[in-house]
Amino acid sequence: MVKFILASVVLCCALSYAVASSCSNPEVKTNFYSTTDATIVSQIGFVTEFTLKCSNAGAEKLPLFAEVLGKLAPVVRIGDNKYQVSWNEEIKKVSSGSYTIRLFDEESYAAVRKAQRAGEDIQSVNPLTTVTVNFPGAYKGPWINSEILATGLVGFVAYVAFTTRSKLMA
Protein backbone atom coordinates (compact mmCIF):
# COMPACT_ATOMS: atom_id res chain seq x y z
CA MET A 1 0.00 0.00 0.00
CA VAL A 2 2.84 2.37 0.89
CA LYS A 3 4.52 1.63 -2.44
CA PHE A 4 1.30 2.44 -4.27
CA ILE A 5 0.91 5.79 -2.46
CA LEU A 6 4.58 6.62 -3.03
CA ALA A 7 4.31 5.74 -6.72
CA SER A 8 1.15 7.89 -7.00
CA VAL A 9 2.88 10.87 -5.37
CA VAL A 10 5.91 10.53 -7.66
CA LEU A 11 3.64 10.26 -10.70
CA CYS A 12 1.65 13.35 -9.66
CA CYS A 13 4.86 15.32 -9.09
CA ALA A 14 6.22 14.27 -12.47
CA LEU A 15 2.96 15.21 -14.20
CA SER A 16 2.76 18.60 -12.49
CA TYR A 17 6.40 19.29 -13.41
CA ALA A 18 5.77 18.31 -17.03
CA VAL A 19 2.70 20.55 -17.24
CA ALA A 20 4.46 23.49 -15.57
CA SER A 21 7.60 23.08 -17.66
CA SER A 22 5.91 23.90 -20.95
CA CYS A 23 4.21 27.13 -21.89
CA SER A 24 0.81 26.77 -23.48
CA ASN A 25 -0.74 29.56 -25.55
CA PRO A 26 2.27 31.92 -25.33
CA GLU A 27 1.54 35.62 -25.72
CA VAL A 28 4.54 37.81 -26.54
CA LYS A 29 4.97 41.60 -26.62
CA THR A 30 8.30 42.94 -27.90
CA ASN A 31 10.50 46.02 -27.79
CA PHE A 32 13.35 46.15 -30.30
CA TYR A 33 16.52 48.22 -30.17
CA SER A 34 19.46 48.38 -32.57
CA THR A 35 22.46 50.45 -33.55
CA THR A 36 21.31 53.32 -35.76
CA ASP A 37 24.68 54.86 -36.63
CA ALA A 38 27.14 52.50 -38.31
CA THR A 39 29.78 55.06 -39.27
CA ILE A 40 32.30 54.20 -36.54
CA VAL A 41 31.41 50.63 -35.54
CA SER A 42 32.32 47.33 -37.15
CA GLN A 43 29.22 45.42 -36.02
CA ILE A 44 25.59 46.31 -35.45
CA GLY A 45 24.02 45.26 -32.17
CA PHE A 46 20.44 44.04 -31.96
CA VAL A 47 18.51 43.77 -28.68
CA THR A 48 14.99 42.42 -28.34
CA GLU A 49 13.18 42.62 -25.02
CA PHE A 50 9.91 40.79 -24.68
CA THR A 51 7.31 39.77 -22.15
CA LEU A 52 6.01 36.23 -22.22
CA LYS A 53 2.64 35.26 -20.80
CA CYS A 54 1.46 31.68 -20.70
CA SER A 55 -2.02 30.38 -20.00
CA ASN A 56 -0.66 27.92 -17.41
CA ALA A 57 0.70 29.45 -14.21
CA GLY A 58 4.40 29.22 -13.43
CA ALA A 59 5.46 28.50 -16.98
CA GLU A 60 6.87 32.01 -17.48
CA LYS A 61 9.98 31.12 -15.49
CA LEU A 62 11.18 28.64 -18.08
CA PRO A 63 14.67 28.87 -19.51
CA LEU A 64 14.37 29.94 -23.13
CA PHE A 65 16.63 29.80 -26.16
CA ALA A 66 16.47 31.73 -29.42
CA GLU A 67 17.41 31.09 -33.03
CA VAL A 68 18.22 34.14 -35.15
CA LEU A 69 19.62 33.87 -38.68
CA GLY A 70 20.45 30.20 -38.11
CA LYS A 71 22.43 30.86 -34.93
CA LEU A 72 21.34 29.71 -31.48
CA ALA A 73 21.57 32.07 -28.51
CA PRO A 74 20.47 31.94 -24.88
CA VAL A 75 17.63 34.15 -23.75
CA VAL A 76 18.25 36.11 -20.56
CA ARG A 77 15.51 36.55 -17.98
CA ILE A 78 15.57 40.20 -16.83
CA GLY A 79 12.48 40.28 -14.62
CA ASP A 80 9.09 38.76 -14.01
CA ASN A 81 7.89 37.49 -17.38
CA LYS A 82 10.55 39.67 -19.08
CA TYR A 83 13.27 38.29 -21.30
CA GLN A 84 16.00 39.64 -23.53
CA VAL A 85 17.91 38.24 -26.50
CA SER A 86 20.73 40.04 -28.26
CA TRP A 87 23.09 39.39 -31.15
CA ASN A 88 25.64 41.18 -33.34
CA GLU A 89 26.16 41.13 -37.09
CA GLU A 90 28.81 42.60 -39.34
CA ILE A 91 27.70 45.76 -41.12
CA LYS A 92 28.29 44.23 -44.57
CA LYS A 93 25.93 41.33 -43.81
CA VAL A 94 23.10 43.44 -42.34
CA SER A 95 20.21 44.76 -44.37
CA SER A 96 17.07 46.57 -43.37
CA GLY A 97 13.91 44.54 -43.08
CA SER A 98 12.28 41.96 -40.86
CA TYR A 99 14.18 39.51 -38.69
CA THR A 100 12.51 36.41 -37.30
CA ILE A 101 13.41 35.22 -33.82
CA ARG A 102 12.30 31.69 -33.01
CA LEU A 103 11.96 31.00 -29.28
CA PHE A 104 12.41 27.52 -27.83
CA ASP A 105 11.77 26.04 -24.41
CA GLU A 106 14.02 23.28 -23.05
CA GLU A 107 12.10 20.52 -24.79
CA SER A 108 12.09 22.09 -28.25
CA TYR A 109 15.71 23.26 -27.78
CA ALA A 110 16.70 19.63 -27.15
CA ALA A 111 14.95 18.74 -30.42
CA VAL A 112 16.92 21.50 -32.20
CA ARG A 113 20.23 20.19 -30.83
CA LYS A 114 19.26 16.66 -31.84
CA ALA A 115 18.47 17.85 -35.37
CA GLN A 116 21.84 19.63 -35.53
CA ARG A 117 23.72 16.52 -34.44
CA ALA A 118 21.86 14.47 -37.06
CA GLY A 119 22.64 17.06 -39.76
CA GLU A 120 18.98 17.87 -40.29
CA ASP A 121 17.43 21.28 -40.90
CA ILE A 122 16.54 23.00 -37.63
CA GLN A 123 13.67 24.83 -39.34
CA SER A 124 11.71 21.59 -39.13
CA VAL A 125 11.54 21.89 -35.32
CA ASN A 126 8.46 23.74 -34.11
CA PRO A 127 9.35 26.65 -31.82
CA LEU A 128 7.49 27.68 -28.69
CA THR A 129 6.66 30.95 -30.44
CA THR A 130 8.07 33.22 -33.12
CA VAL A 131 8.80 36.94 -32.85
CA THR A 132 9.33 39.19 -35.86
CA VAL A 133 11.17 42.49 -35.46
CA ASN A 134 11.69 45.21 -38.04
CA PHE A 135 15.16 46.73 -38.52
CA PRO A 136 14.94 50.09 -40.33
CA GLY A 137 18.62 50.08 -41.25
CA ALA A 138 21.63 51.99 -40.00
CA TYR A 139 23.25 55.18 -41.24
CA LYS A 140 26.57 54.27 -42.86
CA GLY A 141 27.77 57.78 -43.58
CA PRO A 142 27.47 60.11 -46.57
CA TRP A 143 28.03 58.86 -50.11
CA ILE A 144 31.00 61.21 -50.50
CA ASN A 145 33.29 61.91 -47.57
CA SER A 146 33.79 65.58 -46.75
CA GLU A 147 37.56 65.27 -47.24
CA ILE A 148 37.13 64.08 -50.82
CA LEU A 149 34.55 66.77 -51.53
CA ALA A 150 36.86 69.48 -50.13
CA THR A 151 39.81 68.18 -52.18
CA GLY A 152 37.72 68.19 -55.36
CA LEU A 153 36.45 71.68 -54.63
CA VAL A 154 40.01 72.98 -54.05
CA GLY A 155 41.12 71.36 -57.31
CA PHE A 156 38.23 72.96 -59.21
CA VAL A 157 38.93 76.42 -57.73
CA ALA A 158 42.65 76.06 -58.54
CA TYR A 159 41.82 75.03 -62.12
CA VAL A 160 39.50 78.02 -62.59
CA ALA A 161 42.08 80.37 -61.04
CA PHE A 162 44.94 79.17 -63.23
CA THR A 163 42.90 79.18 -66.45
CA THR A 164 41.60 82.67 -65.70
CA ARG A 165 45.13 83.85 -64.90
CA SER A 166 46.52 82.38 -68.12
CA LYS A 167 43.75 84.08 -70.15
CA LEU A 168 44.51 87.41 -68.46
CA MET A 169 48.26 87.05 -69.06
CA ALA A 170 47.81 86.24 -72.74
VOTOR-477543 format. One record per residue: x, y, z of N, C-alpha, C in turn; residue in three letters. Coordinates in steps of 0.2 Angstrom, whole numbers, plus 5000, padded with zeros to 4 digits. Example, Ala and Ser with C-alpha at 12.3 -4.5 7.8 and 13.67 -1.06 7.14 Angstrom:
506649725039506249785039506649845039ALA
506449895035506849955036506450005039SER
//
This chain:
500449945000500050005000500450065000MET
501050065004501450125004501850134998VAL
501950084994502350084988501850114983LYS
501150094983500650124979500650204980PHE
500550224986500550294988501150334985ILE
501750304987502350334985502350344977LEU
502150284974502250294966501750344964ALA
501150344967500650394965500850474966SER
501250484972501450544973502050564968VAL
502450514967503050534962502750544955VAL
502150504953501850514946501550584946LEU
501150604951500850674952501350724951CYS
501950724955502450774955502750774948CYS
502850714944503150714938502650754933ALA
502050734933501550764929501450844930LEU
501450864936501450934938502050974935SER
502650934936503250964933503250974925TYR
502950924922502950924915502450974912ALA
501850984916501451034914501651104915VAL
502051114921502251174922502851194918ALA
503251144915503851154912503751174904SER
503151174902503051204895502451254895SER
502551304891502151364891501651344885CYS
500951354887500451344883500151414881SER
499951424875499651484872500151544874ASN
500751544872501151604873500951664870PRO
500951714874500851784871501451824872GLU
501651854867502351894867502251964865VAL
502552014869502552084867503252104867LYS
503452134861504152154861504352224860THR
504952244862505352304861505952294858ASN
506152324852506752314848507152374848PHE
507852364849508352414849508852394845TYR
509152444841509752424837510252484836SER
510852474834511252524832511052564826THR
510952634827510752674821511252704817THR
511852714820512352744817512952694816ASP
513152674810513652624808514252664805ALA
514352724807514952754804515552744807THR
515552724814516252714817516252644821ILE
515752604819515752534822515852484817VAL
516052424819516252374814515652324814SER
515252324820514652274820514052314823GLN
513452294820512852324823512552274828ILE
512352304834512052264839511352264839GLY
510952214840510252204840510052184847PHE
509552214850509352194857508552194856VAL
508252134858507552124858507352104865THR
506952154868506652134875505952114874GLU
505652064877505052044877504752014883PHE
504052024884503751994889503351934887THR
503351884891503051814889502551794894LEU
501951784892501351764896501151704893LYS
501051654898500751584896500151574900CYS
499651534897499051524900499051484906SER
499651444907499751404913500151434918ASN
500051434924500351474929501051444930ALA
501551484931502251464933502651444927GLY
502351444921502751434915503251484913ALA
503051544915503451604913504251604915GLU
504351564920505051564923505451504919LYS
505251484913505651434910506251464907LEU
506851424906507351444902507251444895PRO
507351494891507251504884507851504880LEU
507851494874508351494869508051524863PHE
508551554859508251594853508751564847ALA
508451574841508751554835508651614830GLU
509151654829509151714824509651704819VAL
509451704812509851694807510251634807LEU
509951584809510251514809510751504815GLY
510851554820511251544825510851544832LYS
511051494836510751494843511051534848LEU
510651564852510851604857510451594864ALA
510651604870510251604876509851664876PRO
509351654880508851714881508951724889VAL
509051794890509151814897508551834900VAL
508351814906507851834910507951894914ARG
507651954913507852014916507352034921ILE
506852004922506252014927505751964927GLY
505151984930504551944930504251944923ASP
504251884920503951874913504351914908ASN
504951944909505351984905505951954903LYS
506051954896506651914894507051964889TYR
507651944887508051984882508551944878GLN
508551954872509051914868509351964863VAL
510051954863510452004859510951964854SER
511152004849511551974844511952034840TRP
512452014837512852064833512952034826ASN
512952084821513152064815513652114811GLU
514052084807514452134803514052184799GLU
514252244798513952294794513752274787ILE
514252234784514152214777513652164776LYS
513552124781513052074781512352094783LYS
512252154786511552174788511252214783VAL
510552204783510152244778509552264782SER
509252314780508552334783508052284781SER
507552274786507052234785506852194791GLY
506452144790506152104796506652044797SER
506752034804507151984807506651934811TYR
506751874810506351824814506751794819THR
506451794825506751764831506351704833ILE
506551644833506151584835506351574842ARG
505951564847506051554854505851484855LEU
506351454859506251384861506251374868PHE
505851324871505951304878506451254878ASP
506551224884507051164885506951104880GLU
506251094880506151034876506251044869GLU
505951094866506051104859506851124857SER
507151154862507951164861508251104861TYR
508051054865508350984864508250954857ALA
507650964855507550944848507950974843ALA
508051044844508551074839509251054839VAL
509451044845510151014846510250944843ARG
509650904844509650834841509650844833LYS
509250884830509250894823509950924821ALA
510350964824510950984822511450924822GLN
511450884827511950834828511750784822ARG
511150774820510950724815511050754808ALA
511250824808511350854801510750874798GLY
510150884801509550894799509450974799GLU
508950994795508751064795508351084802ASP
508651134806508351154812507651194811ILE
507551214805506851244803506251194804GLN
506451134804505951084804505651074812SER
506051104816505851094823505351154825VAL
504751144828504251194829504551234836ASN
504551294835504751334841504151344846PRO
504351374852503751384857503351444854LEU
503751494851503351554848503851584843THR
503651624839504051664834503951744835THR
504451774835504451854836504751884830VAL
504451924826504751964821504852034823THR
505452064821505652124823505852164816VAL
505752224816505852264810506552304811ASN
507052304807507652344807507652394802PHE
507552454804507552504798508152524795PRO
508752494797509352504794509752554798GLY
510452564796510852604800511252654795ALA
511352714798511652764794512452744793TYR
512652734787513352714786513752774783LYS
513552834784513952894782513752924775GLY
513952984774513753014767514052974761PRO
513852984755514052944749514752974748TRP
514853034749515553064748515853094754ILE
516453074756516653104762516853174761ASN
516853214767516953284766517653294764SER
518153254766518853264764518953264756GLU
518553214753518653204746518253264742ILE
517653284745517353344742517753404743LEU
518053414748518453474749519053474745ALA
519353424744519953414739519753424732THR
519153404730518953414723518753484722GLY
518453514727518253584727518953634726LEU
519453614730520053654730520353644723VAL
520353584720520653574713520253614708GLY
519553614709519153654704519353724704PHE
519353754710519553824711520253844709VAL
520653794710521353804707521353804700ALA
521053764697520953754689520653824687TYR
520153844689519753904687520253964688VAL
520653964694521054024695521654024690ALA
521953964689522553964684522353974677PHE
521753954675521553964668521354034667THR
521054064672520854134672521454184671THR
521954164675522654194675522954194669ARG
522954134666523354124659522954164654SER
522254164654521954204649522054284650LYS
522154304656522354374658523054394656LEU
523454344656524154354655524254354647MET
523854324644523954314636523754374632ALA
//
